[in-house]
Amino acid sequence: MPDLVVKIVLFLVAGGVGFAIDLLIATQLIKQLKVKLLYANTVGFMVGVCVKYLINRVITFKSDDPQIFIQFLQFFIISMIGLLMVNYIIYFLHVKKEKKFFFSKVMSMSVFMIWNFTANYFITFAEKPLFQGVVEFWKF
């Protein structure tokens, strides 16, 4: 199996683990502690980001970059851009269109996963300069 396909699969698995933790935390904050939806979603999301970074650094990309803080910061910034997308989609679907929270969360995380893998593949965990990586990605 090509290396890129393996990375995508592992990234999705890491994302699934992070998403499960994110959803569990957000749901419990909403139901048990009556935290407002977007605040609870943000807390769950942040914990999920930390878990996903660790899994992706160690397992998916096998990164040995000694500048862990810089690498995490890149991952975090990419995730925060994704968080804005996620919260907007949840707000639009759940609040404006009155869809169930779980449905809204799943739809928003689907968009997030595409954004997150692409940005982290080409920026955070890039083995080559950005442009060269883009060219090789499209050859796949």
C-alpha contacts under 8 A as a table, 3 or more apart, distances in Angstrom:
res1	aa1	res2	aa2	distance
1	M	5	V	6.66
1	M	6	V	6.76
2	P	5	V	5.45
2	P	6	V	6.53
3	D	6	V	5.13
3	D	7	K	6.22
4	L	7	K	5.05
4	L	8	I	6.17
5	V	8	I	5.05
5	V	9	V	6.19
6	V	9	V	5.16
6	V	10	L	6.11
7	K	10	L	5.11
7	K	11	F	5.82
7	K	60	T	5.55
7	K	61	F	6.94
8	I	11	F	4.99
8	I	12	L	6.09
8	I	117	F	7.51
9	V	12	L	5.09
9	V	13	V	6.25
10	L	13	V	4.98
10	L	14	A	6.10
10	L	56	N	7.76
10	L	59	I	7.54
10	L	60	T	5.39
11	F	14	A	5.07
11	F	15	G	5.94
11	F	56	N	6.47
11	F	60	T	6.07
11	F	117	F	7.08
12	L	15	G	4.82
12	L	16	G	5.97
12	L	113	M	7.61
13	V	16	G	4.93
13	V	17	V	6.31
14	A	17	V	5.17
14	A	18	G	6.16
14	A	52	K	5.56
14	A	55	I	5.99
14	A	56	N	6.58
15	G	18	G	5.00
15	G	19	F	5.79
15	G	52	K	6.08
15	G	113	M	7.28
16	G	19	F	4.93
16	G	20	A	6.05
17	V	20	A	5.19
17	V	21	I	6.37
17	V	48	G	7.94
17	V	51	V	7.94
17	V	52	K	7.47
18	G	21	I	5.18
18	G	22	D	5.97
18	G	47	V	7.81
18	G	48	G	4.28
18	G	49	V	6.67
18	G	51	V	5.82
18	G	52	K	5.40
19	F	22	D	4.84
19	F	23	L	5.91
19	F	45	F	7.77
19	F	48	G	6.16
19	F	109	M	7.88
20	A	23	L	5.20
20	A	24	L	6.03
21	I	24	L	5.14
21	I	25	I	6.13
21	I	44	G	7.06
21	I	47	V	7.45
21	I	48	G	5.86
22	D	25	I	5.36
22	D	26	A	6.05
22	D	41	N	7.57
22	D	43	V	7.85
22	D	44	G	4.08
22	D	45	F	5.08
22	D	46	M	7.67
22	D	47	V	6.48
22	D	48	G	4.92
23	L	26	A	5.11
23	L	27	T	5.83
23	L	41	N	7.79
23	L	44	G	6.42
23	L	45	F	7.91
24	L	27	T	5.28
24	L	28	Q	6.10
24	L	44	G	7.48
25	I	28	Q	5.22
25	I	29	L	6.07
25	I	40	A	7.58
25	I	43	V	7.53
25	I	44	G	4.97
26	A	29	L	5.19
26	A	30	I	6.20
26	A	37	L	7.85
26	A	40	A	4.78
26	A	41	N	4.99
26	A	42	T	7.78
26	A	43	V	6.85
26	A	44	G	4.82
26	A	45	F	7.80
27	T	30	I	5.17
27	T	31	K	6.01
27	T	40	A	7.55
28	Q	31	K	5.12
28	Q	32	Q	5.33
28	Q	33	L	7.11
29	L	32	Q	5.58
29	L	33	L	5.01
29	L	34	K	6.25
29	L	35	V	5.52
29	L	40	A	5.68
30	I	33	L	5.88
30	I	34	K	4.68
30	I	35	V	4.87
30	I	36	K	6.42
30	I	37	L	6.28
30	I	40	A	6.23
31	K	34	K	5.57
31	K	35	V	7.77
35	V	39	Y	6.70
35	V	40	A	5.82
36	K	39	Y	5.49
36	K	40	A	6.07
37	L	40	A	5.25
37	L	41	N	6.02
38	L	41	N	4.91
38	L	42	T	6.06
38	L	87	N	6.74
39	Y	42	T	5.08
39	Y	43	V	6.36
40	A	43	V	5.24
40	A	44	G	6.20
41	N	44	G	5.21
41	N	45	F	5.89
41	N	87	N	7.77
42	T	45	F	4.95
42	T	46	M	6.08
42	T	83	L	7.53
43	V	46	M	5.18
43	V	47	V	6.44
44	G	47	V	5.38
44	G	48	G	6.16
45	F	48	G	5.00
45	F	49	V	6.14
45	F	83	L	7.49
46	M	49	V	5.05
46	M	50	C	6.53
47	V	50	C	5.32
47	V	51	V	6.47
48	G	51	V	5.18
48	G	52	K	6.06
49	V	52	K	5.07
49	V	53	Y	6.04
49	V	76	F	7.20
49	V	79	S	6.95
50	C	53	Y	5.19
50	C	54	L	6.43
51	V	54	L	5.38
51	V	55	I	6.33
52	K	55	I	5.18
52	K	56	N	5.92
53	Y	56	N	5.19
53	Y	57	R	5.89
53	Y	72	F	7.03
53	Y	75	F	6.95
54	L	57	R	5.22
54	L	58	V	6.12
55	I	58	V	5.39
55	I	59	I	5.55
55	I	60	T	6.83
56	N	59	I	5.42
56	N	60	T	4.54
56	N	61	F	5.86
56	N	62	K	7.50
57	R	60	T	6.31
57	R	61	F	5.52
57	R	62	K	5.65
57	R	63	S	5.26
57	R	125	F	7.90
58	V	61	F	6.54
58	V	62	K	4.79
58	V	63	S	6.23
59	I	62	K	5.32
61	F	125	F	6.64
63	S	125	F	7.06
65	D	68	I	6.41
65	D	71	Q	7.73
67	Q	70	I	5.48
67	Q	71	Q	6.22
68	I	71	Q	5.01
68	I	72	F	5.92
69	F	72	F	5.10
69	F	73	L	5.98
70	I	73	L	4.96
70	I	74	Q	6.26
71	Q	74	Q	5.19
71	Q	75	F	6.27
71	Q	124	T	5.88
71	Q	125	F	7.76
72	F	75	F	4.93
72	F	76	F	5.86
73	L	76	F	4.89
73	L	77	I	6.05
74	Q	77	I	5.19
74	Q	78	I	6.18
74	Q	123	I	7.66
74	Q	124	T	5.74
75	F	78	I	5.24
75	F	79	S	6.08
75	F	120	N	6.60
75	F	124	T	6.04
76	F	79	S	4.91
76	F	80	M	6.07
77	I	80	M	4.97
77	I	81	I	6.32
78	I	81	I	5.28
78	I	82	G	6.32
78	I	116	N	6.69
78	I	119	A	6.79
78	I	120	N	7.35
79	S	82	G	4.79
79	S	83	L	6.00
79	S	116	N	6.69
80	M	83	L	4.69
80	M	84	L	6.36
81	I	84	L	5.30
81	I	85	M	6.62
82	G	85	M	5.00
82	G	86	V	6.04
82	G	112	F	5.53
82	G	115	W	6.98
82	G	116	N	6.96
83	L	86	V	4.84
83	L	87	N	5.94
83	L	112	F	7.78
84	L	87	N	5.30
84	L	88	Y	6.08
85	M	88	Y	5.21
85	M	89	I	6.14
85	M	108	S	7.33
85	M	111	V	7.99
85	M	112	F	7.21
86	V	89	I	5.21
86	V	90	I	6.09
86	V	105	K	7.61
86	V	108	S	4.84
86	V	109	M	6.48
86	V	111	V	7.72
86	V	112	F	6.61
87	N	90	I	5.06
87	N	91	Y	5.93
87	N	108	S	7.71
88	Y	91	Y	5.05
88	Y	92	F	5.99
89	I	92	F	5.05
89	I	93	L	5.94
89	I	104	S	7.01
89	I	107	M	7.73
89	I	108	S	5.53
90	I	93	L	5.25
90	I	94	H	5.47
90	I	95	V	7.42
90	I	101	F	7.33
90	I	104	S	5.07
90	I	105	K	6.04
90	I	108	S	6.34
91	Y	94	H	5.41
91	Y	95	V	5.10
91	Y	96	K	6.64
92	F	95	V	5.78
92	F	96	K	4.97
92	F	97	K	6.29
93	L	96	K	5.83
93	L	97	K	4.82
93	L	98	E	6.22
93	L	99	K	5.54
93	L	104	S	5.63
94	H	97	K	5.77
94	H	98	E	4.68
94	H	99	K	4.63
94	H	100	K	5.94
94	H	101	F	5.69
94	H	104	S	5.89
95	V	98	E	5.28
95	V	99	K	7.46
99	K	103	F	6.76
99	K	104	S	6.51
100	K	103	F	5.35
100	K	104	S	6.25
101	F	104	S	5.02
101	F	105	K	5.97
102	F	105	K	5.02
102	F	106	V	6.16
103	F	106	V	5.21
103	F	107	M	6.20
104	S	107	M	5.21
104	S	108	S	6.08
105	K	108	S	5.16
105	K	109	M	6.05
106	V	109	M	5.14
106	V	110	S	6.19
107	M	110	S	5.21
107	M	111	V	6.73
108	S	111	V	5.38
108	S	112	F	6.24
109	M	112	F	4.68
109	M	113	M	5.98
110	S	113	M	5.25
110	S	114	I	6.72
111	V	114	I	5.50
111	V	115	W	6.42
112	F	115	W	5.13
112	F	116	N	5.76
113	M	116	N	5.03
113	M	117	F	6.00
114	I	117	F	5.55
114	I	118	T	6.22
115	W	118	T	5.43
115	W	119	A	6.08
116	N	119	A	5.37
116	N	120	N	5.96
117	F	120	N	5.28
117	F	121	Y	5.76
118	T	121	Y	5.23
118	T	122	F	6.26
119	A	122	F	5.39
119	A	123	I	5.76
119	A	124	T	7.34
120	N	123	I	5.08
120	N	124	T	4.65
120	N	125	F	5.84
120	N	126	A	7.39
121	Y	124	T	6.42
121	Y	125	F	5.48
121	Y	126	A	5.58
122	F	125	F	6.75
122	F	126	A	4.98
122	F	130	L	5.60
122	F	133	G	6.28
122	F	134	V	7.05
123	I	126	A	5.24
123	I	130	L	6.63
126	A	129	P	6.94
126	A	130	L	7.12
126	A	133	G	7.33
127	E	133	G	7.82
128	K	132	Q	6.36
128	K	133	G	5.81
129	P	132	Q	5.62
129	P	133	G	6.27
130	L	133	G	5.20
130	L	134	V	6.30
131	F	134	V	5.14
131	F	135	V	6.44
132	Q	135	V	5.25
132	Q	136	E	6.37
133	G	136	E	5.18
133	G	137	F	6.04
134	V	137	F	5.09
134	V	138	W	6.49
135	V	138	W	5.53
135	V	139	K	6.60
136	E	139	K	5.13
136	E	140	F	6.86
137	F	140	F	5.53
